[in-house]
Amino acid sequence: MDVITHVRTFVAVVRGGSFTEAAHKMGVVPSVVARRIAQLEAELKSQLFERSTRKVVLTEAGERFYGRAGDVVEDFEALMSAVERDAGKLEGPIRVMAPTTITLAQLGQVFCRFLEAHPRITMQISLVDHSANPAESGYDVAISGRLASYDGVVDIPLRPVRPILCATPAYLDTHPKIQHPRDLAHHACLVFSPTGTTWNFQSSRGVVSVDVSARLQADDNMTLLEAARAGLGVALLPQYVSAQALGAHELVEVLPDFSPQENWFKAYVPRRRMRTARVKALIDWLAENW
């Protein structure tokens, strides 16, 4: 029995929540996962999972085993990565979660160039538009522009997100002038719901905060872009979302003398995964090429 493969499979089942998800992650069929677990249980002379439920439920012995198995697998992978790094090669899988819009606009190309540079690495990319703990979700890297903090997870700033306040020329021509951020309180605003209805701006006199009235709230910036193009109100959109519409003069920048508060895209990496050479290589690539 290949002990490390069977222990890896066990850890994948626990973290994935099912034999099917573990099989998908490991690139095998569910029957292979079931056989490995049965062989591991026979070797340990202990039942690791309850068999009377459709959900993956650990037995007491399974919980004790998992308490050390995860560390063993991660230590082994870190050791293998160190050897690969010393040998000058990088190989193996990387699981990444990233937001839909920025991946379609920019990150997809960055990932492709990384894979071209490292032909022995494979990637699984999941488009996820909510905050998620990569350690609990079984991912190596989570990229997000939302503020988050997780135990045992390192956050690495990658690049700033510059928001642009914008609206259509027609909207601005038919509504009261916007000369100061406080004037936004009297306008229909298009709000990215995760960041809320308080908009912050930097001026020569410090930070100006204004509570806006949301005509539309959405957790997707492309939806807000289309609403802004339709003249429904004033939107605060990331530059990478609004750039094309601004360049085509469909939208115009509002209050250019007041800079909306910037956010950062960060990579969230489980601390132990940072010891894996291929994961560290991806983080370095993102920092240098994105």
Buried (B, 14 or more C-beta within 10 A) or exposed (E): EEEEEBBBBBBBBBBBEBBEBBBBBBEBEBEBBBBBBEBBBEEBEBBBBEEEEEEBEBBEBBEEBBEEBBEBBBEEBBEBBEEBBEEEBBBBEBBBBBBBBBBEBBBBEBBEEBBEEBEEBBBBBEBBBEBBBBBEBBBBBBBBBBEBEBEEBBBBEBBEBBBBBBBBEEBBEEBEEBEBBEBBEEBBBBBBEBBEBEBBBEEEEEEBEBEBEBBBBBEBBBBBBBBBBEBBBBBBBBEBBBBEBBEEEBBBEBBEEBBBBEBBBBBBBBEBBBBBBBBBBBBEBBEEEB
